[in-house]
Amino acid sequence: MPGARRVPVRVLVAVTAVLVLGPSACTGEPAAPAPAPASDAPSPRAATPPSAQAPADPAAACVDSVVGSMDTRERAAQLVMVGVPADGLTAAGREALGEGAGGVILTDAAGGEASRAQVTATTRAVQDTARVPVTVAVDQEGGKVQDLKGSGFTRIPAAATQGRDPAGLRADARGWGEEMSGAGVTLDLAPVADVVDPDLGEANQPVGALDRGFGTDPARVSDAVTAFVEGLDQGGVHATLKHFPGLGRVRENTDFAGAADTRTGVDDPGLASFRAGIAAGAPVVMMSSAVYERIDPDNRALFSRAVITDLLRGRLGFTGVVSTDDVGAAAAVTDVPVGQRATRFVAAGGDQVLTIEASDLGPMVEALTAEADEDPAFARRLEESARRVLTLKSDRGILRCGP
């Protein structure tokens, strides 16, 4: 495990604290939470003296200090997650991390056969190279979507099998989480919370055809999603609910084509599984790249304020990190310039832009920075997202401040 290290002065100019890779970055043990402030309300007869007030949350103060020390470009870079092969850090990955990328997603360059030892070496190299400690993500759903399955990683069954026994799934997910966190992974891009339309079945290309769904009944899917989220957290890894507001009613896979949902509305029963995952504590929600004609017929979900801000944050009350699906190679967004994929997403209320193409970082950061320089409201929106991304790291014990 890398020891404590000082972040370059150019990043934390105004911060007197030191960022370190805490033990949890390698062991998966979450950092001990700060003591909660007393909940008793002050007497109406007298205000509480300043000296008697509960201290500020040190984790929040740490995040505020880091955000405050960053310029606009550095904040923008924190919003971008780039692809890095699981079996070794490439020159392109090193360059992206040197430019301040906020996260990496491990890709299966070795056909998924990178061993746990190889993955651990890669995540150590990633954190050692990064200007600020990064979120390390992986697609570890199970079945046909499992990027880490070499020596030291359990072969995870397909979601349909997982969903048969929620109690057992919770225990299994804890074990999978421990394997990932022990190798330096902090975020799993799972579970799939989409409820597949039973009339479509395998004709639903993004989920049903790949056995990625827990089932066709919202209640059953909700139970499985809850178990998966809670188990992963117990194993030391954050979960990601995807693909909001659901890909269970489309035919096309947005990786290969555009897709549209003509039925899902803001009060749809299929949203129950996302509500359940949020209630279970999932700190990240991944957006769909499809169009939802009954919610916003003019914009894909990841570019839609109606979907992200009004529905996900407003109606469902989600306050965590909103992520894109991959926007580096997905056919659904090829008509949108690379930089605009980032600016349109952030303007709609999103936070974390995921691209497997490390070379996308530059154009995205340039576009985000330029937009923020032109529009003070967008600059505030960008700062809000940077704070959410850094809070996610703090919550998992990656980002810490100390003497």
VENZIMO-V577114 format. One record per run of one state. SS is the DSSP state (a for helix, b for strand, c for the rest). FROM is the first residue (numbers start at 1). LEN is the number of residues. If there is no record, write none. Layout:
BEGIN
ss & from & len
SS & FROM & LEN
SS & FROM & LEN
END
This chain:
BEGIN
ss & from & len
c & 1 & 17
b & 18 & 2
c & 20 & 4
a & 24 & 4
c & 28 & 22
a & 50 & 3
c & 53 & 5
a & 58 & 12
c & 70 & 2
a & 72 & 7
c & 79 & 1
b & 80 & 6
c & 86 & 5
a & 91 & 8
c & 99 & 4
b & 103 & 5
c & 108 & 8
a & 116 & 14
c & 130 & 5
b & 135 & 4
c & 139 & 1
b & 140 & 3
c & 143 & 2
b & 145 & 2
c & 147 & 12
a & 159 & 4
c & 163 & 3
a & 166 & 17
c & 183 & 4
b & 187 & 2
c & 189 & 3
b & 192 & 1
c & 193 & 8
a & 201 & 3
c & 204 & 4
a & 208 & 3
c & 211 & 7
a & 218 & 17
c & 235 & 3
b & 238 & 1
c & 239 & 1
b & 240 & 5
c & 245 & 15
b & 260 & 2
c & 262 & 7
a & 269 & 11
c & 280 & 4
b & 284 & 4
c & 288 & 3
b & 291 & 2
a & 293 & 4
b & 297 & 4
a & 301 & 3
c & 304 & 1
a & 305 & 11
c & 316 & 5
b & 321 & 3
c & 324 & 7
a & 331 & 3
c & 334 & 4
a & 338 & 10
c & 348 & 4
b & 352 & 4
c & 356 & 4
a & 360 & 15
c & 375 & 1
a & 376 & 20
c & 396 & 5
b & 401 & 2
c & 403 & 1
END
